[in-house]
Amino acid sequence: MSPFPQGRIGGRGAITATAHKLACLVYRMLKYGTEYVARSLVEYEAQVREKLERSLRRKAQALGYELVAKASPSSPS
């Protein structure tokens, strides 16, 4: 699944959206003097998973539940 909304807005809209995203990145870099730091796919996926877990924990807590991590299956001897 692509992180860009190409399927919903068509090719021209996707190009415009991508250009807007890049323009915002460049503007922030120039305005605040920060450098662009490319993250690896592993780091990005870890961050997405962490945010998802936090979100699920909040939703579960709001419903009166508590999430517990599943114990990893032990190897059969």
C-alpha positions, 0 to 999 in steps of 0.5 A: 500500500502506497503512502500517497493517495494516488488511487483516490485522486488520480495521477495528476492529483497524486503529483500535486499532492507529492509536490505539496509534500516536498514543498512543505519539507523544503519550507520547514528545512529552510525556515527552521534550519533543520536537516532532512533525516532519511529514516530506514524502513525498519525505523519507520515501521517500528514507529508506526507500530508503536503509535498503533499500539498506543492508540489501541491501548487508549481505545481499550482503556476508554472501553474499560479493557486492558491490553496484555502482550501475548506471550511468545510461544515456547519451543517444543522440546 
